[in-house]
């Protein structure tokens, strides 16, 4: 790793609050000068909370590949599940609160996934976990019994049809010019392949935790990326909106970049978008991240 550590301040003409220059500054001085930068606004949201300006604290010449978390980080699962779920139940004359259902579904999924990671239940794909979680969830609703197995399969398949955030494809397209891009998701291979094709995302490689029958933050998943890309951990940067993911990747030896997604759980949801000292880079959108990484 180069000892020439620096922080690159984002110059974004689209933001009236970002400085109109691009300077290399010392980390200590630049950290005090961080200000609000341009932010990506998803199509379903009127306004997104502000974030600190984009920055990078390392010499990016060492980075050869970027690996990306998918759900939440690149994909807007909330609006996909809520919008498509509402269409499904409305077409059947069922009144349902899909914001609540989405939260419950994710919670049930996480509980089962943690049990898989802990080894208390046998490994199964995330597609299976989502489907089993849906059955458990629907058992708590009076209208749940009216849905057939085919209906449930259709609802569960939404996780294989998630929509990308508005900044995802243009940001990836810029970064692909300079770096090898790979998914590194807890999603199933089938679901990630389908989403990449559906949303036309420019990835060079598709990797998921399913290949090592585990889930992040298991170190085996980060090792999968290093081994598959034939790179040393310090040559890889993990990009995600989830701090547990970045903290584990950092511990493994990756560089890490944080992309805050304040609307990950919808307009009323709560997310932790504050910067952390261990972040090597941070940006309010993937396009902004591409800029500070020199792509």
Order of alpha helices (4+ residues) and beta strands (2+ residues): beta-beta-alpha-beta-beta-beta-alpha-alpha-alpha-alpha-beta-alpha-beta-alpha-beta-alpha-beta-alpha-beta-beta-alpha
